[in-house]
Amino acid sequence: MSKGKVVVLVSNATRIEIQGGGTGPTGQYLNETVVPMMALVGADYEVLLATPSGAKPYIDPASDAVQHFGGDEAAYRIGKDFFANDPSTNQVRTLRSVVEEGLDNYAGVFAPGGQGPFV
């Protein structure tokens, strides 16, 4: 039985303005997003991913590397598999729908760090 629902708020931006002009790639950092989500799922919480548009977040290409998992290839593969296949990462809702439903329905709200939440 679930301990409750936790909404994870993320961006689905793919570009960010850079100092000096222009843009560069951005997105959610893979490890900053999936490691906490896997811990919540493992602790029997129902996890809901919400983005401004309701589209699945884009993973920042700079974060898609084993080095961000302490050099542990198995942990990296588990994280990538979770992001690709877990229902919590594939049944994304709009932030608006979550707010309209009411935040009292959630045991917690989590926003992974990095630059993704700022765009």
SEMIKOL-806894 format. One record per atom (N, C-alpha, C): residue in three letters; atom name; x, y, z. Coordinates in steps of 0.02 Angstrom, whole numbers, plus 50000, padded with zeros to 5 digits. Each point is the difference from the previous one (the first is absolute). Example, Ala and Ser with C-alpha at 12.3 -4.5 7.8 and 13.67 -1.06 7.14 Angstrom:
REM SEMIKOL-806894
+-----+------+-------+-------+-------+
! res ! atom !     x !     y !     z !
+-----+------+-------+-------+-------+
! ALA !    N ! 50660 ! 49716 ! 50390 !
! ALA !   CA ! 49955 ! 50059 ! 50000 !
! ALA !    C ! 50045 ! 50060 ! 50000 !
! SER !    N ! 49982 ! 50053 ! 49964 !
! SER !   CA ! 50042 ! 50059 ! 50003 !
! SER !    C ! 49961 ! 50055 ! 50037 !
+-----+------+-------+-------+-------+
This chain:
REM SEMIKOL-806894
+-----+------+-------+-------+-------+
! res ! atom !     x !     y !     z !
+-----+------+-------+-------+-------+
! MET !    N ! 50042 ! 49941 ! 50000 !
! MET !   CA ! 49958 ! 50059 ! 50000 !
! MET !    C ! 50044 ! 50062 ! 50000 !
! SER !    N ! 49981 ! 50050 ! 49961 !
! SER !   CA ! 50038 ! 50061 ! 49994 !
! SER !    C ! 49997 ! 50042 ! 50064 !
! LYS !    N ! 50055 ! 50032 ! 50017 !
! LYS !   CA ! 50003 ! 50045 ! 50057 !
! LYS !    C ! 49970 ! 50068 ! 49982 !
! GLY !    N ! 49986 ! 50011 ! 49936 !
! GLY !   CA ! 49974 ! 50063 ! 49976 !
! GLY !    C ! 50032 ! 50018 ! 49935 !
! LYS !    N ! 49979 ! 50057 ! 49973 !
! LYS !   CA ! 50026 ! 50023 ! 49936 !
! LYS !    C ! 50049 ! 50057 ! 50011 !
! VAL !    N ! 50053 ! 50000 ! 49960 !
! VAL !   CA ! 50049 ! 50055 ! 49999 !
! VAL !    C ! 50003 ! 50025 ! 49928 !
! VAL !    N ! 49991 ! 50065 ! 49991 !
! VAL !   CA ! 50006 ! 50029 ! 49934 !
! VAL !    C ! 50072 ! 50026 ! 49992 !
! VAL !    N ! 50030 ! 49983 ! 49943 !
! VAL !   CA ! 50068 ! 50022 ! 49984 !
! VAL !    C ! 49992 ! 50052 ! 49944 !
! LEU !    N ! 50020 ! 50061 ! 50015 !
! LEU !   CA ! 49993 ! 50056 ! 49953 !
! LEU !    C ! 50065 ! 50009 ! 49962 !
! VAL !    N ! 49995 ! 49995 ! 49933 !
! VAL !   CA ! 50059 ! 50008 ! 49958 !
! VAL !    C ! 49985 ! 50042 ! 49940 !
! SER !    N ! 50052 ! 50024 ! 49968 !
! SER !   CA ! 49994 ! 50038 ! 49938 !
! SER !    C ! 50001 ! 49953 ! 49941 !
! ASN !    N ! 49972 ! 50022 ! 49945 !
! ASN !   CA ! 50011 ! 49961 ! 49938 !
! ASN !    C ! 50034 ! 50044 ! 49948 !
! ALA !    N ! 50038 ! 50051 ! 50025 !
! ALA !   CA ! 50039 ! 50043 ! 49956 !
! ALA !    C ! 50057 ! 49960 ! 49969 !
! THR !    N ! 50020 ! 50019 ! 49940 !
! THR !   CA ! 50056 ! 49967 ! 49967 !
! THR !    C ! 50057 ! 50048 ! 49986 !
! ARG !    N ! 49988 ! 50066 ! 50007 !
! ARG !   CA ! 50051 ! 50051 ! 49986 !
! ARG !    C ! 49999 ! 50051 ! 50057 !
! ILE !    N ! 50058 ! 50030 ! 50012 !
! ILE !   CA ! 50007 ! 50053 ! 50051 !
! ILE !    C ! 50043 ! 50056 ! 49971 !
! GLU !    N ! 49983 ! 50062 ! 50016 !
! GLU !   CA ! 50042 ! 50057 ! 49978 !
! GLU !    C ! 50066 ! 49996 ! 50037 !
! ILE !    N ! 50053 ! 50016 ! 49964 !
! ILE !   CA ! 50067 ! 49998 ! 50030 !
! ILE !    C ! 50030 ! 50070 ! 50001 !
! GLN !    N ! 50043 ! 50011 ! 50049 !
! GLN !   CA ! 50033 ! 50065 ! 50007 !
! GLN !    C ! 50038 ! 50016 ! 49936 !
! GLY !    N ! 49993 ! 50060 ! 49976 !
! GLY !   CA ! 50034 ! 50020 ! 49939 !
! GLY !    C ! 49956 ! 49992 ! 49938 !
! GLY !    N ! 49941 ! 49972 ! 50009 !
! GLY !   CA ! 49953 ! 49993 ! 49945 !
! GLY !    C ! 49993 ! 49928 ! 49975 !
! GLY !    N ! 49946 ! 49988 ! 49969 !
! GLY !   CA ! 49986 ! 49934 ! 49973 !
! GLY !    C ! 49969 ! 49954 ! 50051 !
! THR !    N ! 49996 ! 49938 ! 49981 !
! THR !   CA ! 49971 ! 49949 ! 50045 !
! THR !    C ! 50043 ! 49938 ! 49999 !
! GLY !    N ! 49989 ! 49959 ! 50051 !
! GLY !   CA ! 50034 ! 49936 ! 50004 !
! GLY !    C ! 49950 ! 49948 ! 50023 !
! PRO !    N ! 50018 ! 49937 ! 49994 !
! PRO !   CA ! 49953 ! 49947 ! 50020 !
! PRO !    C ! 49991 ! 49999 ! 50076 !
! THR !    N ! 49942 ! 49980 ! 50021 !
! THR !   CA ! 49985 ! 49992 ! 50071 !
! THR !    C ! 49949 ! 49945 ! 50007 !
! GLY !    N ! 49979 ! 49989 ! 50059 !
! GLY !   CA ! 49950 ! 49949 ! 50016 !
! GLY !    C ! 50009 ! 49978 ! 50071 !
! GLN !    N ! 49966 ! 49948 ! 50018 !
! GLN !   CA ! 50007 ! 49973 ! 50067 !
! GLN !    C ! 50064 ! 49958 ! 50003 !
! TYR !    N ! 50037 ! 50007 ! 50055 !
! TYR !   CA ! 50057 ! 49957 ! 50009 !
! TYR !    C ! 49975 ! 49930 ! 50018 !
! LEU !    N ! 50024 ! 49951 ! 49964 !
! LEU !   CA ! 49976 ! 49931 ! 50008 !
! LEU !    C ! 50003 ! 49977 ! 50072 !
! ASN !    N ! 50058 ! 50006 ! 50032 !
! ASN !   CA ! 50007 ! 49973 ! 50068 !
! ASN !    C ! 49960 ! 50041 ! 50050 !
! GLU !    N ! 49996 ! 50067 ! 49991 !
! GLU !   CA ! 49963 ! 50042 ! 50047 !
! GLU !    C ! 49925 ! 49987 ! 49996 !
! THR !    N ! 49978 ! 49974 ! 49945 !
! THR !   CA ! 49929 ! 49986 ! 49990 !
! THR !    C ! 49982 ! 49929 ! 50020 !
! VAL !    N ! 50037 ! 49950 ! 49974 !
! VAL !   CA ! 49979 ! 49931 ! 50010 !
! VAL !    C ! 50020 ! 49970 ! 50067 !
! VAL !    N ! 50057 ! 50020 ! 50028 !
! VAL !   CA ! 50021 ! 49970 ! 50064 !
! VAL !    C ! 49948 ! 50014 ! 50055 !
! PRO !    N ! 49978 ! 50063 ! 50009 !
! PRO !   CA ! 49948 ! 50012 ! 50051 !
! PRO !    C ! 49934 ! 49966 ! 49982 !
! MET !    N ! 49982 ! 49999 ! 49936 !
! MET !   CA ! 49938 ! 49967 ! 49981 !
! MET !    C ! 50002 ! 49925 ! 50015 !
! MET !    N ! 50057 ! 49968 ! 49985 !
! MET !   CA ! 50007 ! 49929 ! 50015 !
! MET !    C ! 49995 ! 49988 ! 50075 !
! ALA !    N ! 50029 ! 50045 ! 50040 !
! ALA !   CA ! 49997 ! 49992 ! 50073 !
! ALA !    C ! 49927 ! 50006 ! 50024 !
! LEU !    N ! 49963 ! 50047 ! 49972 !
! LEU !   CA ! 49930 ! 50008 ! 50020 !
! LEU !    C ! 49959 ! 49939 ! 49980 !
! VAL !    N ! 50009 ! 49975 ! 49940 !
! VAL !   CA ! 49964 ! 49940 ! 49977 !
! VAL !    C ! 50020 ! 49941 ! 50045 !
! GLY !    N ! 50064 ! 49994 ! 50016 !
! GLY !   CA ! 50024 ! 49947 ! 50044 !
! GLY !    C ! 49973 ! 50004 ! 50071 !
! ALA !    N ! 49981 ! 50060 ! 50020 !
! ALA !   CA ! 49971 ! 50011 ! 50067 !
! ALA !    C ! 49924 ! 49996 ! 49999 !
! ASP !    N ! 49973 ! 49975 ! 49945 !
! ASP !   CA ! 49927 ! 49989 ! 49993 !
! ASP !    C ! 49959 ! 50063 ! 49992 !
! TYR !    N ! 50029 ! 50051 ! 49970 !
! TYR !   CA ! 49960 ! 50059 ! 49982 !
! TYR !    C ! 49981 ! 49995 ! 49927 !
! GLU !    N ! 49941 ! 50026 ! 49984 !
! GLU !   CA ! 49979 ! 50006 ! 49930 !
! GLU !    C ! 50030 ! 50066 ! 49976 !
! VAL !    N ! 50039 ! 49997 ! 49947 !
! VAL !   CA ! 50035 ! 50059 ! 49975 !
! VAL !    C ! 49968 ! 50024 ! 49935 !
! LEU !    N ! 49986 ! 50064 ! 49998 !
! LEU !   CA ! 49970 ! 50031 ! 49942 !
! LEU !    C ! 50047 ! 50054 ! 49974 !
! LEU !    N ! 50016 ! 49997 ! 49937 !
! LEU !   CA ! 50044 ! 50050 ! 49969 !
! LEU !    C ! 49956 ! 50053 ! 49967 !
! ALA !    N ! 50015 ! 50064 ! 50013 !
! ALA !   CA ! 49962 ! 50055 ! 49970 !
! ALA !    C ! 50047 ! 50050 ! 49968 !
! THR !    N ! 49983 ! 50021 ! 49939 !
! THR !   CA ! 50037 ! 50050 ! 49963 !
! THR !    C ! 49952 ! 50055 ! 49978 !
! PRO !    N ! 50026 ! 50058 ! 49982 !
! PRO !   CA ! 49955 ! 50053 ! 49977 !
! PRO !    C ! 49954 ! 49979 ! 49943 !
! SER !    N ! 50026 ! 49963 ! 49951 !
! SER !   CA ! 49959 ! 49981 ! 49942 !
! SER !    C ! 49969 ! 49930 ! 50005 !
! GLY !    N ! 50023 ! 49961 ! 50048 !
! GLY !   CA ! 49977 ! 49931 ! 50005 !
! GLY !    C ! 50041 ! 49952 ! 49958 !
! ALA !    N ! 50051 ! 50026 ! 49966 !
! ALA !   CA ! 50045 ! 49957 ! 49961 !
! ALA !    C ! 50055 ! 49972 ! 50045 !
! LYS !    N ! 50023 ! 49941 ! 49984 !
! LYS !   CA ! 50054 ! 49969 ! 50038 !
! LYS !    C ! 50061 ! 50046 ! 49997 !
! PRO !    N ! 50035 ! 50008 ! 50057 !
! PRO !   CA ! 50058 ! 50044 ! 50000 !
! PRO !    C ! 50057 ! 49973 ! 49956 !
! TYR !    N ! 50039 ! 50047 ! 49977 !
! TYR !   CA ! 50059 ! 49986 ! 49960 !
! TYR !    C ! 50059 ! 49993 ! 50047 !
! ILE !    N ! 50041 ! 49950 ! 49990 !
! ILE !   CA ! 50059 ! 49990 ! 50042 !
! ILE !    C ! 50058 ! 50040 ! 49970 !
! ASP !    N ! 50031 ! 50042 ! 50042 !
! ASP !   CA ! 50057 ! 50040 ! 49979 !
! ASP !    C ! 50054 ! 49952 ! 49975 !
! PRO !    N ! 50023 ! 50009 ! 49938 !
! PRO !   CA ! 50052 ! 49955 ! 49974 !
! PRO !    C ! 50063 ! 49997 ! 50043 !
! ALA !    N ! 50016 ! 50055 ! 50034 !
! ALA !   CA ! 50060 ! 50001 ! 50042 !
! ALA !    C ! 49994 ! 49952 ! 50059 !
! SER !    N ! 49938 ! 49983 ! 50019 !
! SER !   CA ! 49989 ! 49957 ! 50058 !
! SER !    C ! 49993 ! 49927 ! 49983 !
! ASP !    N ! 49997 ! 49985 ! 49937 !
! ASP !   CA ! 49989 ! 49931 ! 49977 !
! ASP !    C ! 50067 ! 49964 ! 49997 !
! ALA !    N ! 50029 ! 49989 ! 50059 !
! ALA !   CA ! 50067 ! 49971 ! 50003 !
! ALA !    C ! 50009 ! 49963 ! 50067 !
! VAL !    N ! 50038 ! 49947 ! 49997 !
! VAL !   CA ! 50013 ! 49959 ! 50059 !
! VAL !    C ! 50035 ! 50040 ! 50055 !
! GLN !    N ! 50038 ! 50051 ! 49983 !
! GLN !   CA ! 50035 ! 50040 ! 50051 !
! GLN !    C ! 49953 ! 50031 ! 50050 !
! HIS !    N ! 49937 ! 50014 ! 49979 !
! HIS !   CA ! 49952 ! 50030 ! 50046 !
! HIS !    C ! 49967 ! 49949 ! 50046 !
! PHE !    N ! 50021 ! 49939 ! 49994 !
! PHE !   CA ! 49977 ! 49946 ! 50044 !
! PHE !    C ! 50060 ! 49971 ! 50037 !
! GLY !    N ! 50047 ! 50043 ! 50015 !
! GLY !   CA ! 50060 ! 49979 ! 50037 !
! GLY !    C ! 50043 ! 49952 ! 49961 !
! GLY !    N ! 49994 ! 50000 ! 49933 !
! GLY !   CA ! 50039 ! 49953 ! 49959 !
! GLY !    C ! 49973 ! 49930 ! 50001 !
! ASP !    N ! 49942 ! 49990 ! 50030 !
! ASP !   CA ! 49970 ! 49933 ! 50007 !
! ASP !    C ! 49956 ! 49986 ! 49939 !
! GLU !    N ! 50026 ! 49959 ! 49954 !
! GLU !   CA ! 49964 ! 49984 ! 49938 !
! GLU !    C ! 49932 ! 49969 ! 50012 !
! ALA !    N ! 49995 ! 49956 ! 50050 !
! ALA !   CA ! 49936 ! 49967 ! 50015 !
! ALA !    C ! 49949 ! 50051 ! 50024 !
! ALA !    N ! 50021 ! 50046 ! 50044 !
! ALA !   CA ! 49954 ! 50052 ! 50025 !
! ALA !    C ! 49977 ! 50045 ! 49943 !
! TYR !    N ! 50045 ! 50017 ! 49955 !
! TYR !   CA ! 49984 ! 50041 ! 49942 !
! TYR !    C ! 49947 ! 49965 ! 49957 !
! ARG !    N ! 50011 ! 49936 ! 49985 !
! ARG !   CA ! 49953 ! 49962 ! 49959 !
! ARG !    C ! 49931 ! 49994 ! 50034 !
! ILE !    N ! 50000 ! 49990 ! 50065 !
! ILE !   CA ! 49937 ! 49996 ! 50038 !
! ILE !    C ! 49963 ! 50067 ! 49995 !
! GLY !    N ! 50036 ! 50055 ! 50008 !
! GLY !   CA ! 49970 ! 50066 ! 49995 !
! GLY !    C ! 49972 ! 50013 ! 49931 !
! LYS !    N ! 50037 ! 49984 ! 49948 !
! LYS !   CA ! 49976 ! 50009 ! 49931 !
! LYS !    C ! 49939 ! 49957 ! 49986 !
! ASP !    N ! 50001 ! 49938 ! 50024 !
! ASP !   CA ! 49944 ! 49955 ! 49990 !
! ASP !    C ! 49938 ! 50026 ! 50037 !
! PHE !    N ! 50009 ! 50025 ! 50061 !
! PHE !   CA ! 49945 ! 50028 ! 50038 !
! PHE !    C ! 49969 ! 50058 ! 49961 !
! PHE !    N ! 50041 ! 50046 ! 49976 !
! PHE !   CA ! 49974 ! 50057 ! 49964 !
! PHE !    C ! 49964 ! 49979 ! 49936 !
! ALA !    N ! 50026 ! 49950 ! 49966 !
! ALA !   CA ! 49970 ! 49978 ! 49937 !
! ALA !    C ! 49935 ! 49961 ! 50010 !
! ASN !    N ! 49996 ! 49961 ! 50055 !
! ASN !   CA ! 49946 ! 49950 ! 50004 !
! ASN !    C ! 49953 ! 50005 ! 50059 !
! ASP !    N ! 50019 ! 50033 ! 50054 !
! ASP !   CA ! 49956 ! 50000 ! 50058 !
! ASP !    C ! 49937 ! 50041 ! 49986 !
! PRO !    N ! 49942 ! 49975 ! 50021 !
! PRO !   CA ! 49938 ! 50037 ! 49989 !
! PRO !    C ! 50002 ! 50072 ! 50029 !
! SER !    N ! 50036 ! 50010 ! 50055 !
! SER !   CA ! 50002 ! 50066 ! 50030 !
! SER !    C ! 50036 ! 50051 ! 49955 !
! THR !    N ! 50041 ! 49978 ! 49954 !
! THR !   CA ! 50034 ! 50046 ! 49955 !
! THR !    C ! 49966 ! 50004 ! 49932 !
! ASN !    N ! 49950 ! 49961 ! 49990 !
! ASN !   CA ! 49967 ! 49997 ! 49935 !
! ASN !    C ! 49927 ! 50020 ! 50000 !
! GLN !    N ! 49973 ! 50012 ! 50058 !
! GLN !   CA ! 49930 ! 50024 ! 50005 !
! GLN !    C ! 50002 ! 50070 ! 50029 !
! VAL !    N ! 50027 ! 50046 ! 49961 !
! VAL !   CA ! 50013 ! 50068 ! 50022 !
! VAL !    C ! 49936 ! 50042 ! 49996 !
! ARG !    N ! 49991 ! 50042 ! 50050 !
! ARG !   CA ! 49941 ! 50045 ! 50002 !
! ARG !    C ! 50023 ! 50072 ! 49994 !
! THR !    N ! 49954 ! 50043 ! 49984 !
! THR !   CA ! 50016 ! 50072 ! 50000 !
! THR !    C ! 50000 ! 50024 ! 50072 !
! LEU !    N ! 50043 ! 50049 ! 50013 !
! LEU !   CA ! 50001 ! 50031 ! 50066 !
! LEU !    C ! 49932 ! 50029 ! 50016 !
! ARG !    N ! 49968 ! 50031 ! 49951 !
! ARG !   CA ! 49934 ! 50030 ! 50010 !
! ARG !    C ! 49949 ! 49947 ! 50024 !
! SER !    N ! 50000 ! 49941 ! 49971 !
! SER !   CA ! 49952 ! 49949 ! 50020 !
! SER !    C ! 50012 ! 49977 ! 50072 !
! VAL !    N ! 50063 ! 49997 ! 50020 !
! VAL !   CA ! 50017 ! 49981 ! 50069 !
! VAL !    C ! 49975 ! 50053 ! 50049 !
! VAL !    N ! 50012 ! 50063 ! 49984 !
! VAL !   CA ! 49979 ! 50054 ! 50044 !
! VAL !    C ! 49923 ! 50003 ! 50003 !
! GLU !    N ! 49967 ! 49993 ! 49943 !
! GLU !   CA ! 49927 ! 50002 ! 49999 !
! GLU !    C ! 49969 ! 49941 ! 50039 !
! GLU !    N ! 50034 ! 49943 ! 49999 !
! GLU !   CA ! 49976 ! 49941 ! 50038 !
! GLU !    C ! 50004 ! 50014 ! 50075 !
! GLY !    N ! 50050 ! 50039 ! 50019 !
! GLY !   CA ! 50009 ! 50017 ! 50070 !
! GLY !    C ! 50061 ! 49966 ! 50030 !
! LEU !    N ! 50045 ! 50041 ! 50027 !
! LEU !   CA ! 50061 ! 49972 ! 50029 !
! LEU !    C ! 49989 ! 49963 ! 50065 !
! ASP !    N ! 49939 ! 50005 ! 50029 !
! ASP !   CA ! 49986 ! 49961 ! 50061 !
! ASP !    C ! 49999 ! 49924 ! 49985 !
! ASN !    N ! 49997 ! 49983 ! 49936 !
! ASN !   CA ! 50000 ! 49929 ! 49981 !
! ASN !    C ! 50070 ! 49969 ! 50002 !
! TYR !    N ! 50050 ! 50041 ! 50017 !
! TYR !   CA ! 50069 ! 49977 ! 49997 !
! TYR !    C ! 50033 ! 50001 ! 50069 !
! ALA !    N ! 50040 ! 49948 ! 50012 !
! ALA !   CA ! 50038 ! 49996 ! 50062 !
! ALA !    C ! 50062 ! 50044 ! 49996 !
! GLY !    N ! 50021 ! 50017 ! 49939 !
! GLY !   CA ! 50059 ! 50042 ! 49992 !
! GLY !    C ! 50006 ! 50026 ! 49930 !
! VAL !    N ! 50042 ! 50051 ! 49993 !
! VAL !   CA ! 50017 ! 50031 ! 49936 !
! VAL !    C ! 50076 ! 50003 ! 49998 !
! PHE !    N ! 50028 ! 49979 ! 49944 !
! PHE !   CA ! 50073 ! 49999 ! 49992 !
! PHE !    C ! 50019 ! 50032 ! 49934 !
! ALA !    N ! 50049 ! 50044 ! 50001 !
! ALA !   CA ! 50026 ! 50031 ! 49939 !
! ALA !    C ! 50075 ! 49985 ! 49997 !
! PRO !    N ! 50020 ! 49955 ! 49955 !
! PRO !   CA ! 50072 ! 49985 ! 49993 !
! PRO !    C ! 50039 ! 50063 ! 49982 !
! GLY !    N ! 50061 ! 50004 ! 50024 !
! GLY !   CA ! 50042 ! 50059 ! 49989 !
! GLY !    C ! 50029 ! 50005 ! 49931 !
! GLY !    N ! 50048 ! 50044 ! 49994 !
! GLY !   CA ! 50032 ! 50013 ! 49936 !
! GLY !    C ! 49968 ! 50059 ! 49965 !
! GLN !    N ! 50020 ! 50012 ! 49938 !
! GLN !   CA ! 49974 ! 50057 ! 49963 !
! GLN !    C ! 49932 ! 49987 ! 49969 !
! GLY !    N ! 49981 ! 49937 ! 49991 !
! GLY !   CA ! 49936 ! 49983 ! 49970 !
! GLY !    C ! 49940 ! 50036 ! 50029 !
! PRO !    N ! 49993 ! 50003 ! 50067 !
! PRO !   CA ! 49941 ! 50033 ! 50029 !
! PRO !    C ! 49996 ! 50075 ! 49987 !
! PHE !    N ! 50055 ! 50030 ! 49977 !
! PHE !   CA ! 50000 ! 50072 ! 49990 !
! PHE !    C ! 49977 ! 50021 ! 49931 !
! VAL !    N ! 49993 ! 49952 ! 49954 !
! VAL !   CA ! 49979 ! 50017 ! 49931 !
! VAL !    C ! 49933 ! 49971 ! 49983 !
+-----+------+-------+-------+-------+
